[in-house]
């Protein structure tokens, strides 16, 4: 049974389908592991034992009757603490929402439950999802799998930690500027950023509605593929026969290679070599307009975030972590015309990106230019916090600004991910490419 904690979600699902794994025993194994884990309270904000047991019993009965609803029917997963969960506090990592208890599930949780997912509980996150570091002295900072003195990445910090530490088979997070991909990369997981607007945000605590997306953090591309289908109540992409022969990839030079530290650089170059050995054609790509788009981030993100949260924040600002409060309040500095002009310019940059990347199957970049920063130094050194936070999300934000689907894969080097960016709405094609790349990188 102990092996169940390290198996992929799909392998667990296959075990249930073959009668080798009982969903109730499986869920109890995870609940027991969570209860006994030294980092339980740093990873889970709340564990939903009663719901998990009830859902596992229902999955057990369906399995006996041959009525399973999906491959992952009966598999236990965790949820970032910004997805509404009926009757369970959903606080989005902030004291501003303390004791907020929704009456209904978020649409994505409803879909996943209808397809048999077992909800283990809610995981810690960066305050209101506005940081890529995963540092949250207000509600909890989860540990990074390779370095317990480092932050795990955010804002889906507990989501990544729950899977990496064997306390969930898969996790669901959100990605506004990299919040699925950074913690996935820093904890050696697969993370999928979906195209904005594809997966429902109804019942999800927002940060920036025009950039917010929902996606899985998983042990394999196959797991991410099936979790995407569960979130939508749909059919998973067919990954069979995926390969890299003859595929054309762009090696993004603009922005993505700036200030790239030694370990991520070596891991990225090694990953590209392995993709080439598997038959991929990889060419360097410059997109000058991308630098202009990156400069718009401050206006686009902080203005919308502060606009959504201003009244709540200013009614009780002292309960917030000062670094996050400062970031939100930066949104006071832009005018309405500035915001409109920034969006107009971003659309032009997206058009230039589309033209430059039209001949490629996907665009490649290091997921993060840095490794997980030290937790204690982040708490004591403001300049270090600002620098590392901006660098953490720098590369992943490319995918959000350009409106893309994006995937991060482990490279085999601790804390270093390979990011693949596809076209808007191309998740199925991107997951097929990711499956082939995963095999090449294994």
N, C-alpha and C positions, 0 to 999 in steps of 0.2 A: 504493500500500500504506500510505503514511503516514496516509491518511484513515481507515484501519481502526482506528487507535488512538482516534479520537474518535467513531466511529459507535456507535449504540445496539446492545445485544446482539441485539435482534430483527432489526435491519437486517443485522447480520452473518450471523445465521442464515438470513435470506431469501437473502442473497448466496450462501451455501453451497448452499442448496436449488436455486437457479437455475444452479448451476455456475459462478458468477462469482468465487467465493472458494474457495480450496483450504484446508481446515482445517490442513494441515501448514504451508503458507506463512503462514497467519494466526497460528498459534501461534509460529512462528519470529519473526514480526514483533514480537509482544509480548515474547518472551524477549530478543530483541536490544535492544528499547527499555528493558527492565528493566535489563539488564546495563550499558547505557550511561548510565543516568539518574544525575545527581549525587546524588539523594536515595534511591537504591535501598536502601541499608542502613538508612535511617530509615523506610522504608515496609515492606519485606519482611524478616521475620525469617529466612525460608528460602525459596528458590525451588526448586521440584520439577521441574527440567528433564527428567529421564528419564521421570517419570510423564507430564508434559505431552506430550512427544513421542510416547510410546506411545499415549496416549489420542487424540491428533490423528491418528495413522496409522490407528487403528481407525475414527475418524469419517470420515476420507477414504475408506476402503474402503466403509463403509456408504453414503456419499453416491453413490459410483460405482454401487452396486448398487440404489439407490433404496430403501434400508432405514433411512433416518434415523429416530431414535427420538423426536425432538421438534424443535420449531423451533430450539432452542438447541443441538442436537447439533453438536459441533465448536467451540463458542464458549468461549474461555478466560476463566475467572473466578478470583478469589482467595478465600481463606478466612481468617477471623480465627484467631489462634493459640490458640484454645480448642476447636477441633473436632479430635478425634482423627484422625490420618492415619497409616495403617499404615506403619511403618518410617521415619517422619519425626518428629523431635522436636516435641512439642506442649507448650509451657511456660507458656501463659497469661500471658505478660508478667512472669514472676516468677522470681527466682533460686531460690525455694523448690522449683520444679519443673524445675530445670536438668537437661538430658539425659534427660528423661522421654520415652520412645519407645513409643507404643502399638503393639499388635500388629494392631489392626483399625481400620477407618474408623468414624467416627461414622455413625449411621443416615442423617442428612441428606446427608452426603457420599456415602454408598453409593447413595442414591436418585438424587442428581444425576449421579453417574458412570454409573449404569445408563441414564440418559436422555441421555447423550452429552456432559455438561459436561467441559471440559478443566481440570484443576486446575493452576494456575500456581504456587501456593505459599501460604505462611502469612504473614499480615500482623501487624505490631506492634499492641499494644493497651495500655490502662491495666492496671496490675498487678492481676491476678485480677479484672479488669473492674469495680473498685470506684471509679470516678471518671468524671465526665462531661467532663473537660477534655481527656483524651488525653495528658497529661503523664506521661512515664515515663522518668526518668533511669536506671533499672536496665537496661532492654533497648533502648529507643529511643523517641523522640518524633517522629512524622511531621510534616511541614510542612503548614500550612493553605494552600489553593490561592490565596487572595487576599492573604495576608500571611504570609510565611515566618517572621516574627518572632513569630507568634501560634501558639497550640496549635490542633489541628485538630478538637477535640471527641473525646469518648470515650464508652464505652470502645472502640468499634470504629473507632479512629483510623486505623490503617493500611488498613483496609478502605475507608474513604472516600477516603483519599489515593490508593490504588491506582487507583480509578476516575477521580477528579478530575484526576490527573496523566497519565492515558492509559496506565496500566500494567496494566489489567484492564478487560474489557468490563463486568463486573458484580462485586459482592463480596457475601460472606455474612458477617453479623455476628450479634451477640446484643443483646438489649434487656431490661434488668432495671428500669431507671429512666429510660431515654432513650438508651441506648447505640447504637442504630441511628439514631435521629432527630436527635440533636444533631450528630454528625459529618456526617450527610447535609445538614442545614440549613446548617452552617457551611462546607460545601464545595459548595453549590449543587446538591445531588442530591435524588433521590426516595428516601425511606426508609420501609419498612413494618415496623411493630411488629405481630406476630401476637398472637392471643389466647393467653394462658397455657394450656398443655395441648394446643394444636392441633398444633404441629410437634414432632416427637420431640426430646428432649434427650439421648437415649442416646448416650454417647460424647462428650458435651460437658462440659468442665470447669465445674462449677457455681459460682454465687455465692449466689443465694437461689432455691432450687428452686420456691418457690411464686410467684415473680415472673419467673423467667428465661424468655425467649422467643427464638426464632430468626427472622431476617428478612433480606431483601436490601437492599443499597444500590445504586442504579442511576441510569442517565441518564434513564429515562422510566418512567411508570406501566406501560406495556406490558411493559417489561423486568422490573419488579418482579412483575407478574402471572405471567409465564412462569417466573420463578425460584421463586416460591411453589409452583407446580405441580411443578417439578423437586424441590424439597425434600421434597415429600410423595409423589412418584411418581404424581401425579394429572393432572387436566385443567385447563388455565388457564381463568379466567373469560372470558366473551365481552364485550369492551368496545365492540362495534359499537353505534352509535346512542345512546351515552351523552350526555346533555345535562343542563343545570341548570334548564331551564324548569319552574317550579312546585315546585322543590325547596325545602324549608324547613330552614334552618340556624340553630343557636343561636350567638350571639356571646357566649362565656363571659366574664362579668364577674368572678366570684368567683376570687380568687387569681391568675388568669392575667394580669390587667392590673396587678397590683401591681409597683412598681419597674420598670416597663417603660421601657427606655431609648429615646432619640429615634429611632435608625435602625430598630430593630424595630417601633416604634409606627407610624412613617410607612409602612413596607413593608406592615404588616398592614392598615392602613386603606385603602391603595391597592389591596391584593389584594381586600378586601371590596367595594370599589367595582366592580372588574372582574367579580366574581362576580354582583353585582346587575345589571350591564349585560348579562350572559349569561342573565338570567332568574331568578336565585335570590332567594328571600325570606329575609332575614336579620334575626333578632330578638334583642335582648339577653336574656341568661339569668343569673339568680343562683341558685346552689345553696349555701345557707349551710352545709350539712353538709360540704361539700368542705373548708372550712377546718379542721374537726375532723379529717377524714381525713388531711390533710397533716401535722398535728401528731403523728400516729401513726407517721410514717415512720421516725423514729429507732429506736423499739423494734422495729418489724417487720423492717427491713432489717438493721440491725447485729446484732441478736440471732441471726437465722438465719445470717448470713454468718460471724459469729464461731463459732457452734455448729458449722458445717461445717468451719471451717479452724483452730480453736483449737489442736489438737494439733500440726498441721504448722507453724503460725506460731510457737508458743511453743518449739518445738524449735530454731528458728533465726531469731529475730526480727531480728537485726542485718543480714540480707541484704535486708530490705525497705526501700522508700522510706518514711521516717518519717511522712509525711502519710498514706499508705495504712495503715500499721501503726496509727496513732492512730485512724483511722476504724474499722478492724476491732475494735480493743480497746474501742471505745465499747459494743460488744455485751456486755461484761462487766457493765454497769451495770443491766440489766433482769432482773427475776426471772421465773421460769416463770409465775406468776399475771399479771404485767404483760403478758407476751407473749400469753397466752390472752385476756386482757381486751381487748387491742388488736385482735386478730383479730375478736373478737365485735363490737366497736364499728365496725370497718371494714365488716363485713357489713351493719350497719344503715345506714351512710353510703352503701354501694352501692345499697341499696334506695331511699334517698331520691334518689340520682342517677337511677336507672331511672325513677322517677315523674316527676321534673322534665324529663327529656329525651325522654319517650315520644313526643311529637308532632313530633320533628325527625328529619330524615334523617341528620344528623351535627352534632357540636358543633365549633365553630371556635375556635382560639386561636393566638397567636404560638407558633411551635415553641420558641423560646428568648427570654427577655426581654433578653438581652445578646448582644453580638458576641464573637467569639473573643478571649480575654484574652491579654495579652503573656506570652510564655514566660519571659523572664528575670525579670520582676517576680513571677511565680508562684513561681519558685525561691527568691527572696530575701525575700518578704514573706508571712509565714504568715497574717496576717489577710486579706490580699487573696486568697490561695489558698482559704481557707475560704469567704469571701463569694462569690467567683466560682464555685466548685464547686457550692455549694448553689443559686445562681441558675441556673446552666447547666441543671441537671436539674429545676428547680422545675415548669415547665409540663409537660414530658414525663411526669413522675412521676404526673401526674393520670391519664393513661391506664393506667398500671400499677396504681395503687391502686384504680381503678374496674374493673379487669379487662377493658379494652376492646381492640378492634382500633384501630390508629391509623396515620395516614399523614402524612408531611411532604412538602410540595411546594416547589420554589424559587419565590420571588415575583418574581424578576428583579432584586432588590436584593441585592448581595453579602452572603452570610452570614445572610440573613434567610429563614426558612421559614414557611409557612402549615401549621398542623397541623389535620387533620380526624380527629375521633374518632367511631368508629361503635360499634355494639353488639357485645357478645362474640360471636365466631364469624361476624361479618358481613364478612369480608375481601373476598369477591367483590363484594358491593354497594358496599363502600367504595372498592374499586378502580375500579368504574364511575364513581362520583361523582368520584374523583380524576382519572380520564381526562378527564372533562368540565371539571373545574376547571383542569387542566393546560392545556387548549386556551384557556380564558379568560385564563389568566395569561401565556400565551406572548407 
